Amino acid sequence: MTEPDRRRLLQTAAALMAVVGFDAHSGQWLTAPQAGATTLPLLEGQLLFDAASRQAVATDFGRAVSRVPVAVLRPGSVADIVKMVRFCRRFGLPVAARGQGHTMYGQSQVRDGLVIEMGSLARIHAIEADRAVVDAGVVWRDLLAATVAQGLTPPVLTDYIRLSVGGTLSVGGVNGTSYRQGTQIDNVLALQVVTGEGELLSCSPTERRSLFEAVLGGLGQCAIIVRATLKLQPAPAMARDFQMVYPTLDALMADFRVLLADGRFSYIEALMPALPTGGYVHVLQGVAFYDGTPPDNAALLAGLNFIPGTFTPTDLSYFAFCDRLEGLVAGLTASGRWTLPHPWLDMFVPDAAAEAFIASVQSQLGAVDLPDLPLIVYGFKRSRLTRPLFRTPASETFFLVDVLRTTDPPAVPHAVAQNRAFYDAAVAAGGRFYPISAVPMSRTDWRRHFQPEWGRLASAKQRHDPAGILTPGPGIFGG
Ligand SMILES: Cc1cc2nc3c(=O)[nH]c(=O)nc-3n(C[C@H](O)[C@H](O)[C@H](O)COP(=O)(O)OP(=O)(O)OC[C@H]3O[C@@H](n4cnc5c(N)ncnc54)[C@H](O)[C@@H]3O)c2cc1C
C-alpha cells in the first residue's frame, strides 16, 4: 500500500468512527451500529460530519443565504461519488457538488444533505494539441497555466479564473471573448458524469446527446460532472489592452455595437465604475491578442468616438491579462471586503432594451452599492451559442449586465429585493437571468426561464434523477 493510500484509508476510518450508518426509519445518521441500519460505503476519500467542515460549505460567495448539510464528501475517486450518490438516492437524501462555491444564492448548498467538494478531484489528465481532459474540480487558472506552457489555451475563460471547471460548465462561463467564441459550454467536447441514479456515464454531441445538453448549463440538476474534455486552441503570446473612456452611456453603446459587428478586438467589455460624487465613468475595454508583431493601434481605433487622450494602451502577456483580477482580489481579501455579502445580479437583456435597462439600474444604484467593482456589460451574438439550457434573449445581439454589489449583512434583504425588481423589469423587456445571481425564484419563474426547453429538462431530470436528490439549491424542481 502506498503512503497516500494508507493515509486515505486512515482518514476514512477516522470519519467512520464518528458516523457508521444511516437509519432510514428515523432519518438519522448513526454513531453506533444498529440492527436494520445501513452502513456507509467504504470510501477512498473522506466523509466529514464535523461542524467546521459543514459550516464551510453552508455559505457561498453571495453570503445571502445559508444551508447546513449533514455531511461533506471529499472524494478520493470518482467511485466515491458513485457510491455516495447511490447511498443518498436510496434514502432520498439531497446531494450537490460544490466547485469553488462562487455563486450568489445558495446554488451549491444542501440543507440536511450531502455536499461533495469537487476540489479534491482536480487532476489534469491530458493536454493535447486541440483538447484537454480534466477532472471537474480543476480550477481554470491551473488549467490555463498548464496549457499556456504548451502554447495553448481554452478558447473562452471567465474574467475571474479561480473558478472550477464543473462549476462554470454547470452555468455557462462567459467573458469578453464570448461574442466571437461562444461560452465555455460551447467549447466542451465530452463529459463524464454521475447521474442522480449513481450511474457513471460518458456523453458528448454524438453519445447520449440529450444528457450532454441537460448537463451543460444545467445547474447540476441531472448529473454531477466528474471529468470534461475541453477544446484548446493556440494561445496568443500577448494582449494589448485599450480602455476607452466615453462621454455617455449612449456613445459607449453605439461603439460597442460597432465592435460586436466587425469583430476587430479579440475581447470586449464595458466597465462602468460608480463615482463617489454621483454618476458613472463609461469605459469600453477592447483587447487585441497578438504574437510577434504588435497590432496597428490606428486601425483598431478607427471610427470610434471615445474621448481622445483619455487612455494609453498597455501590453501584457496573455496569461497576465487572463489573470488580471488576481491583484484586485488579493487586495479585497486583505481588507476583509471579499468575505462581505455579494448579492450579485447578472441579467441578459435584448439589444433594443439595453440602454434603458442599464440607465435604470444606474439611476437606482450608486457608489454606496458598488464600492468595489464596476457595473460590467458584455456583448453577445446569439448565433455563436449552441447549448439549449443557456437561456438568452431572442435577439441576435444582446448584452449581459452584471451588477456586482458588495453590502454589509443587514443590507442583503434590500439588495435581493431590488435584484428581483431589476429581474422583473429585464424579463418584461425580453431578458433572461444568468442563474448564478441572487434572485429569489419560484418554480414558475424557473419554468419560464427555461422555456422552450423546460420540457426537455424536466424529462431529463425524470430519467436521470427520478428521486429528485440532485442540487436542490436553486429550487428548480422544488427543494
Ligand atoms: C469573483 C467572481 C467572478 C466571476 N466571474 C465570472 C465571469 O467572468 N464569467 C462567468 O461566466 N461567471 C463568472 N462568475 C460566476 C461563476 O461562473 C459561477 O458562480 C460559477 O458557478 C462558479 O464556479 P464554482 O466552481 O465556484 O461553482 P459553484 O458555485 O461551486 O457551483 C455552481 C453550481 O454548479 C453546481 N456544480 C458545481 N460543480 C459541479 C459539478 N462538477 N457537476 C455538476 N454541478 C456542479 C453547484 O451545485 C452549483 O449549483 C464569477 C463569480 C465570482 C464570485
The ligand as an SDF file (V2000), in Angstrom:
LIG
                    3D

 53 58  0  0  0  0  0  0  0  0999 V2000
  -15.4150   36.8650   -8.3670 C   0  0  0  0  0  0  0  0  0  0  0  0
  -16.2870   36.1730   -9.3720 C   0  0  0  0  0  0  0  0  0  0  0  0
  -16.0810   36.3950  -10.7090 C   0  0  0  0  0  0  0  0  0  0  0  0
  -16.8790   35.7460  -11.6560 C   0  0  0  0  0  0  0  0  0  0  0  0
  -16.6430   35.9810  -12.9730 N   0  0  0  0  0  0  0  0  0  0  0  0
  -17.3780   35.3470  -13.8980 C   0  0  0  0  0  0  0  0  0  0  0  0
  -17.1510   35.5610  -15.2800 C   0  0  0  0  0  0  0  0  0  0  0  0
  -16.3070   36.3380  -15.6820 O   0  0  0  0  0  0  0  0  0  0  0  0
  -17.9070   34.8620  -16.1640 N   0  0  0  0  0  0  0  0  0  0  0  0
  -18.8510   33.9630  -15.7530 C   0  0  0  0  0  0  0  0  0  0  0  0
  -19.4700   33.3190  -16.5970 O   0  0  0  0  0  0  0  0  0  0  0  0
  -19.1030   33.7600  -14.4550 N   0  0  0  0  0  0  0  0  0  0  0  0
  -18.3940   34.4430  -13.5300 C   0  0  0  0  0  0  0  0  0  0  0  0
  -18.6650   34.2350  -12.2070 N   0  0  0  0  0  0  0  0  0  0  0  0
  -19.7400   33.3210  -11.8370 C   0  0  0  0  0  0  0  0  0  0  0  0
  -19.2370   31.8940  -11.8340 C   0  0  0  0  0  0  0  0  0  0  0  0
  -19.0160   31.4160  -13.1450 O   0  0  0  0  0  0  0  0  0  0  0  0
  -20.2540   30.9470  -11.2160 C   0  0  0  0  0  0  0  0  0  0  0  0
  -20.5900   31.3880   -9.9530 O   0  0  0  0  0  0  0  0  0  0  0  0
  -19.6890   29.5380  -11.1580 C   0  0  0  0  0  0  0  0  0  0  0  0
  -20.7330   28.6520  -10.8250 O   0  0  0  0  0  0  0  0  0  0  0  0
  -18.6240   29.4580  -10.1420 C   0  0  0  0  0  0  0  0  0  0  0  0
  -17.9150   28.2590  -10.2280 O   0  0  0  0  0  0  0  0  0  0  0  0
  -17.6700   27.4630   -8.8840 P   0  0  0  0  0  0  0  0  0  0  0  0
  -16.5850   26.4980   -9.1480 O   0  0  0  0  0  0  0  0  0  0  0  0
  -17.4760   28.3720   -7.7480 O   0  0  0  0  0  0  0  0  0  0  0  0
  -19.0810   26.7230   -8.8070 O   0  0  0  0  0  0  0  0  0  0  0  0
  -20.0190   26.5060   -7.5360 P   0  0  0  0  0  0  0  0  0  0  0  0
  -20.5100   27.8190   -7.0640 O   0  0  0  0  0  0  0  0  0  0  0  0
  -19.3440   25.6410   -6.5630 O   0  0  0  0  0  0  0  0  0  0  0  0
  -21.2150   25.7100   -8.2220 O   0  0  0  0  0  0  0  0  0  0  0  0
  -22.1040   26.3680   -9.0820 C   0  0  0  0  0  0  0  0  0  0  0  0
  -23.3070   25.4720   -9.3510 C   0  0  0  0  0  0  0  0  0  0  0  0
  -22.8940   24.3430  -10.1030 O   0  0  0  0  0  0  0  0  0  0  0  0
  -23.0570   23.1490   -9.3690 C   0  0  0  0  0  0  0  0  0  0  0  0
  -21.8380   22.3740   -9.5730 N   0  0  0  0  0  0  0  0  0  0  0  0
  -20.5830   22.6510   -9.1700 C   0  0  0  0  0  0  0  0  0  0  0  0
  -19.7370   21.7150   -9.6000 N   0  0  0  0  0  0  0  0  0  0  0  0
  -20.4750   20.8260  -10.3020 C   0  0  0  0  0  0  0  0  0  0  0  0
  -20.1810   19.6320  -10.9730 C   0  0  0  0  0  0  0  0  0  0  0  0
  -18.9490   19.1500  -11.0300 N   0  0  0  0  0  0  0  0  0  0  0  0
  -21.1910   18.9610  -11.5720 N   0  0  0  0  0  0  0  0  0  0  0  0
  -22.4570   19.4190  -11.5260 C   0  0  0  0  0  0  0  0  0  0  0  0
  -22.8000   20.5450  -10.8830 N   0  0  0  0  0  0  0  0  0  0  0  0
  -21.8160   21.2430  -10.2790 C   0  0  0  0  0  0  0  0  0  0  0  0
  -23.2450   23.5750   -7.9240 C   0  0  0  0  0  0  0  0  0  0  0  0
  -24.0180   22.6470   -7.1940 O   0  0  0  0  0  0  0  0  0  0  0  0
  -23.9440   24.9010   -8.0970 C   0  0  0  0  0  0  0  0  0  0  0  0
  -25.3120   24.7020   -8.3390 O   0  0  0  0  0  0  0  0  0  0  0  0
  -17.9020   34.8760  -11.2360 C   0  0  0  0  0  0  0  0  0  0  0  0
  -18.1390   34.6780   -9.8720 C   0  0  0  0  0  0  0  0  0  0  0  0
  -17.3320   35.3270   -8.9440 C   0  0  0  0  0  0  0  0  0  0  0  0
  -17.6160   35.1430   -7.4990 C   0  0  0  0  0  0  0  0  0  0  0  0
  1  2  1  0
  2  3  1  0
  2 52  2  0
  3  4  2  0
  4  5  1  0
  4 50  1  0
  5  6  2  0
  6  7  1  0
  6 13  1  0
  7  8  2  0
  7  9  1  0
  9 10  1  0
 10 11  2  0
 10 12  1  0
 12 13  2  0
 13 14  1  0
 14 15  1  0
 14 50  1  0
 15 16  1  0
 16 17  1  0
 16 18  1  0
 18 19  1  0
 18 20  1  0
 20 21  1  0
 20 22  1  0
 22 23  1  0
 23 24  1  0
 24 25  2  0
 24 26  1  0
 24 27  1  0
 27 28  1  0
 28 29  2  0
 28 30  1  0
 28 31  1  0
 31 32  1  0
 32 33  1  0
 33 34  1  0
 33 48  1  0
 34 35  1  0
 35 36  1  0
 35 46  1  0
 36 37  1  0
 36 45  1  0
 37 38  2  0
 38 39  1  0
 39 40  1  0
 39 45  2  0
 40 41  1  0
 40 42  2  0
 42 43  1  0
 43 44  2  0
 44 45  1  0
 46 47  1  0
 46 48  1  0
 48 49  1  0
 50 51  2  0
 51 52  1  0
 52 53  1  0
M  END
$$$$
